[in-house]
């Protein structure tokens, strides 16, 4: 596979970030690195039931509802003290769905095209994890993405963690008192020789340089990189398909305070978007400015985000933050400004079960809509809302100590 200079540069940047900082992180939730449980076999049953109602509208994106669940049973084997293997299956189901696309990974907002379909959407789950030290691990197979890779909401739609196919590829995790990194490659579409469709993969890294100040205060500097590559060689297509590349890059500063049950974060980001050869997008680069305030108290979480962007497309984020319509490739928007408020409550009344409710409000400030062949159209204020409820079960049974 030959990559363009643009793609090679993006991949090198992601790799360099990983190499420079990969000796700095402790791994969260890494029991294998803390105790010698060699030979242990555990049955892990992960089940997430969700009902998410997105009351959206206008030309930017349509509303949609996500009623369903994923069921992920797997056998976890502690091969050695720092070597962990999981084998199982991931079953994604939407109530009322009669067929699922089988060619390209299923996404939450809308299904991608497919030349085949199946009544049941089940994929293998296989994950190998090696903890080289208590602060660094490598994962191959299905990726660890319990927390959205540490990406902020505008860059990562949280629905992808439960209403889309699980990610798979290679990942490096590092975590220590002054830096944490999640660097990964998610291989979305594999191609055989003479394939009729292009390969597609994502690479990304979320890095936080941290400076503890004492008494619960921490200064940090986030660095985010997401790149999407669509291409491949030896394709059997009637026309030549160009290699396409898109990149989101963000950096900024943040401050965090934590004491007891209370926590607060204020993060300010500057972001850039770049793309090559995607003719469905009428601009090649853009920018955004995005401060976010997060508050946590016990089981209650609150988030307020301001978004100011022009010619920007979030690769894994929601279309609220995009200057291109999700509904029509011929529609774009000038500088957009949004205020997003989120409220979340998680109830943990049982050992292996939790219930989470969420409410969200997205307010659009006035903007101009551009449609090919039509005069510009002024759009006024508009407010969108979304609500959801989630029941998450995660029982474990020790089969062999």
C-alpha positions in Angstrom: 0.0 0.0 0.0 1.4 3.4 -1.0 0.5 6.3 1.2 0.6 10.0 0.1 3.1 12.4 1.7 0.2 13.9 3.6 -0.8 10.5 5.1 2.7 9.5 5.8 3.3 12.8 7.7 0.1 12.2 9.8 1.0 8.6 10.6 4.6 9.7 11.5 3.3 12.3 13.8 1.0 9.9 15.6 3.9 7.3 15.8 6.4 9.9 17.1 4.0 11.0 19.8 3.6 7.4 20.8 7.4 6.7 20.7 8.4 9.9 22.5 6.0 9.4 25.4 5.4 5.7 25.5 7.6 5.1 28.5 5.5 7.4 30.8 2.1 5.9 31.6 0.5 3.5 34.3 -2.4 1.5 32.9 -5.7 2.1 34.4 -7.7 -1.0 35.6 -4.7 -3.3 34.9 -5.0 -6.0 37.5 -2.6 -8.2 35.6 0.2 -5.8 36.2 -0.5 -5.7 39.9 -0.8 -9.3 41.0 0.3 -12.7 39.8 -2.9 -14.5 38.8 -1.3 -16.8 36.1 -3.6 -19.4 34.7 -6.8 -17.8 35.9 -9.9 -18.2 33.7 -12.8 -15.9 34.0 -16.2 -15.6 32.3 -17.0 -12.0 31.7 -20.5 -11.0 30.5 -20.7 -7.4 29.4 -24.2 -6.2 28.5 -25.3 -2.7 27.6 -29.0 -1.9 27.0 -29.6 1.6 25.6 -32.5 3.8 24.5 -31.3 7.1 23.1 -33.8 9.6 21.5 -32.2 12.4 19.5 -34.7 15.1 18.6 -32.7 16.8 16.0 -33.8 18.6 12.8 -33.0 21.2 10.1 -30.6 20.6 7.3 -27.6 19.9 9.5 -28.7 16.5 10.6 -31.9 14.5 11.1 -33.1 13.1 14.4 -32.9 9.4 15.1 -33.6 6.9 17.9 -31.3 4.1 19.1 -33.2 1.4 20.8 -31.1 -1.8 21.4 -28.3 -3.5 23.2 -24.9 -5.1 22.8 -24.0 -8.4 24.4 -20.4 -9.3 24.8 -19.6 -12.6 26.6 -16.0 -13.6 26.7 -13.5 -15.9 28.4 -10.6 -14.0 29.9 -7.4 -16.0 30.4 -4.4 -14.7 32.4 -1.7 -16.4 30.4 1.1 -15.0 32.4 1.4 -12.3 35.1 1.4 -9.5 32.4 -0.1 -11.3 29.5 -3.9 -11.3 29.1 -6.1 -12.9 26.4 -9.9 -12.5 25.9 -12.0 -14.5 23.4 -15.7 -14.1 22.8 -18.3 -12.4 20.6 -19.9 -9.0 20.3 -23.6 -9.0 19.4 -25.1 -5.7 18.4 -28.9 -5.5 18.1 -31.3 -2.7 17.3 -35.0 -3.4 18.2 -37.1 -3.4 15.0 -34.1 -3.9 12.6 -34.6 -6.6 10.0 -31.1 -6.6 8.4 -27.6 -5.2 9.1 -25.0 -4.2 6.6 -22.0 -6.6 6.5 -19.4 -4.9 4.3 -18.4 -1.8 6.3 -18.6 -1.2 10.0 -22.0 -0.2 11.2 -22.3 3.4 12.6 -24.8 4.8 15.0 -26.1 7.8 13.2 -26.8 6.1 9.9 -25.9 2.7 8.3 -23.2 2.8 5.6 -23.9 1.1 2.3 -23.4 -2.6 1.8 -23.8 -5.1 -1.0 -24.8 -7.9 1.5 -26.8 -8.0 4.7 -27.6 -10.3 7.6 -30.4 -10.6 10.1 -28.1 -10.8 13.1 -25.0 -8.7 13.6 -22.4 -10.7 15.5 -18.6 -10.2 15.4 -15.8 -12.1 17.1 -14.1 -10.4 20.1 -10.5 -11.3 20.5 -8.1 -9.1 22.5 -4.4 -9.8 23.5 -2.9 -7.4 26.0 0.7 -7.3 27.2 1.6 -5.1 30.2 5.3 -4.4 29.8 5.3 -2.5 33.0 2.6 -1.1 35.4 2.5 2.0 33.3 2.6 0.8 29.7 0.6 -1.8 27.8 0.1 -2.9 24.2 -3.3 -4.2 22.9 -3.8 -6.1 19.7 -7.2 -7.1 18.4 -10.3 -5.5 19.8 -9.3 -2.2 21.4 -9.8 -0.9 24.9 -12.2 2.0 24.4 -14.3 2.3 27.6 -13.7 6.0 27.9 -13.8 7.3 24.3 -10.0 7.3 24.1 -10.0 10.4 26.3 -11.2 12.5 23.4 -13.5 15.5 24.1 -17.2 15.4 23.1 -16.9 17.4 19.8 -14.2 15.0 18.5 -15.8 11.8 19.7 -19.5 10.9 19.7 -20.1 8.8 22.8 -22.8 6.8 20.9 -19.9 5.0 19.1 -18.9 3.2 22.3 -22.2 1.3 22.4 -24.2 1.6 19.2 -21.4 0.8 16.7 -19.0 -2.0 15.9 -16.2 -2.4 18.4 -12.8 -1.0 17.3 -10.1 -3.5 16.3 -6.4 -3.0 15.4 -3.4 -2.1 17.6 -3.2 0.2 20.7 -0.7 1.5 23.1 -1.7 2.8 26.6 0.5 4.7 28.9 -0.4 6.4 32.2 1.7 8.0 34.9 1.5 11.0 37.2 2.7 13.5 34.6 1.5 12.2 31.3 -1.1 9.8 29.8 -1.4 8.6 26.2 -3.9 6.5 24.3 -2.5 5.8 20.7 -4.3 3.5 18.4 -5.1 2.3 14.9 -8.6 1.1 14.2 -8.8 -0.9 10.9 -12.3 -0.4 9.7 -12.2 -2.0 6.2 -9.9 -4.8 5.1 -9.5 -5.5 1.4 -8.4 -8.6 -0.5 -6.7 -8.5 -3.9 -9.1 -7.2 -6.6 -11.5 -5.9 -4.0 -14.4 -3.8 -5.2 -14.2 -1.3 -2.3 -11.4 0.7 -0.7 -9.7 0.0 2.6 -10.2 2.3 5.5 -8.6 2.9 8.8 -8.3 5.5 11.5 -5.2 6.4 13.6 -5.3 8.6 16.6 -3.7 9.7 19.8 -5.0 11.5 22.9 -2.1 12.8 25.0 -2.3 14.8 28.3 0.8 16.3 29.7 0.1 16.9 33.4 1.6 19.1 36.1 0.3 18.3 39.6 0.1 21.4 41.8 -1.0 19.9 45.0 -4.1 20.2 47.1 -6.2 18.6 44.3 -5.1 20.9 41.5 -3.6 19.8 38.2 -2.6 21.7 35.1 -2.6 19.8 31.9 -2.0 20.3 28.2 -4.0 18.1 25.8 -2.9 17.0 22.4 -5.4 15.2 20.1 -4.8 13.7 16.6 -7.3 11.8 14.5 -6.6 10.8 10.9 -8.8 8.8 8.5 -7.3 7.1 5.4 -9.3 5.6 2.6 -7.4 4.0 -0.3 -5.7 0.7 -1.2 -4.1 -0.8 -4.3 -5.2 -3.6 -6.7 -8.8 -2.6 -6.6 -11.3 -4.1 -9.2 -13.4 -1.0 -9.9 -14.6 0.5 -13.2 -13.1 3.9 -12.4 -10.0 5.0 -10.6 -10.7 5.7 -6.9 -8.5 8.4 -5.4 -6.8 8.0 -2.0 -8.6 10.3 0.5 -7.2 11.5 3.8 -8.8 13.6 6.6 -7.2 14.9 9.8 -8.4 16.5 13.0 -5.7 18.1 15.2 -6.3 19.8 18.5 -4.2 21.2 21.3 -4.8 23.5 24.3 -4.7 23.9 28.0 -6.7 22.7 31.0 -7.0 22.8 34.7 -8.5 20.1 37.0 -9.5 20.1 40.6 -10.5 17.0 42.6 -11.4 16.6 46.3 -13.4 13.8 47.7 -16.6 13.3 45.7 -16.2 16.5 43.7 -14.3 17.1 40.5 -14.1 19.9 38.0 -12.2 20.5 34.7 -11.9 23.5 32.4 -10.3 22.7 29.0 -9.7 25.2 26.2 -8.9 23.8 22.7 -7.9 25.1 19.3 -8.5 22.7 16.5 -7.7 22.2 12.8 -9.2 20.2 10.0 -7.4 19.1 6.8 -8.5 16.9 4.0 -7.2 15.7 0.6 -9.1 14.6 -2.5 -12.6 14.1 -1.0 -14.7 15.9 -3.6 -17.8 15.6 -1.5 -16.3 18.2 0.8 -16.2 21.7 -0.6 -13.3 22.9 1.6 -9.9 21.5 2.3 -9.1 23.0 5.7 -10.7 24.7 8.7 -10.5 25.6 12.3 -12.4 25.6 15.6 -12.3 27.0 19.1 -13.8 25.0 21.9 -13.8 25.5 25.7 -15.4 22.9 27.9 -16.4 22.9 31.6 -17.0 19.6 33.3 -18.3 19.2 36.9 -18.7 15.9 38.8 -20.2 15.3 42.2 -20.7 11.7 43.3 -22.9 10.1 40.6 -23.9 13.4 38.9 -22.0 14.8 35.9 -22.5 18.1 34.1 -20.8 19.4 30.9 -21.0 22.7 29.1 -19.3 23.2 25.7 -19.0 26.2 23.5 -18.2 25.5 19.8 -17.0 28.1 17.3 -15.9 26.5 14.0 -15.5 27.3 10.3 -14.8 24.7 7.5 -14.5 22.0 10.1 -15.6 18.3 10.1 -15.1 16.2 13.2 -14.1 12.7 12.0 -15.6 10.8 14.9 -17.8 13.5 16.4 -21.4 14.5 16.0 -22.6 16.5 13.0 -23.6 19.3 15.3 -20.0 20.4 15.1 -19.6 20.0 11.4 -19.8 22.7 8.7 -21.1 20.1 6.2 -24.6 18.8 6.3 -24.9 15.1 7.2 -28.1 15.0 5.1 -26.9 16.5 1.8 -23.4 16.7 0.3 -24.4 19.9 -1.5 -25.1 21.8 1.7 -22.4 23.6 3.8 -22.5 26.2 6.5 -20.4 29.2 7.2 -19.0 29.9 10.7 -21.2 28.0 13.2 -21.5 28.5 16.9 -23.2 26.0 19.3 -23.7 25.8 23.1 -24.1 22.3 24.4 -25.3 21.4 27.9 -25.3 17.8 29.2 -26.5 16.3 32.5 -25.9 12.7 33.5 -26.7 10.6 36.5 -25.4 7.1 37.2 -27.1 4.9 39.8 -25.0 2.0 41.2 -27.3 0.1 43.4 -26.0 -3.4 42.6 -22.5 -4.9 42.4 -22.7 -5.9 38.7 -25.3 -3.4 37.4 -25.6 0.3 36.9 -28.2 2.5 35.4 -27.4 5.8 33.7 -29.8 8.6 32.5 -28.7 11.5 30.4 -30.2 14.7 29.0 -28.6 17.0 26.4 -29.4 20.4 24.9 -27.7 21.8 21.8 -28.4 25.4 20.9 -27.6 26.7 17.4 -26.8 30.3 17.0 -27.6 32.1 13.7 -25.6 31.0 10.7 -25.7 31.0 6.9 -26.5 27.9 4.8 -25.0 27.4 1.4 -26.6 25.0 -1.1 -25.1 24.3 -4.6 -27.3 26.2 -7.2 -29.2 28.1 -4.5 -28.8 31.6 -3.0 -27.4 31.7 0.6 -30.1 31.2 3.3 -29.9 32.8 6.7 -30.8 30.4 9.6 -31.8 31.7 13.0 -31.6 30.3 16.5 -32.6 26.7 17.0 -32.5 24.2 20.0 -32.1 20.5 19.8 -32.6 18.0 22.7 -31.7 14.4 23.4 -32.4 12.0 26.2 -31.3 8.5 27.0 -31.3 5.7 29.5 -28.8 2.9 29.8 -28.7 -0.3 31.8 -25.2 -1.8 32.0 -24.4 -5.3 33.5 -21.0 -6.6 33.9 -21.0 -9.9 36.0 -17.9 -12.1 36.2 -17.5 -15.7 37.1 -14.2 -17.3 38.0 -13.9 -20.6 36.2 -10.3 -21.4 37.3 -8.1 -19.7 39.9 
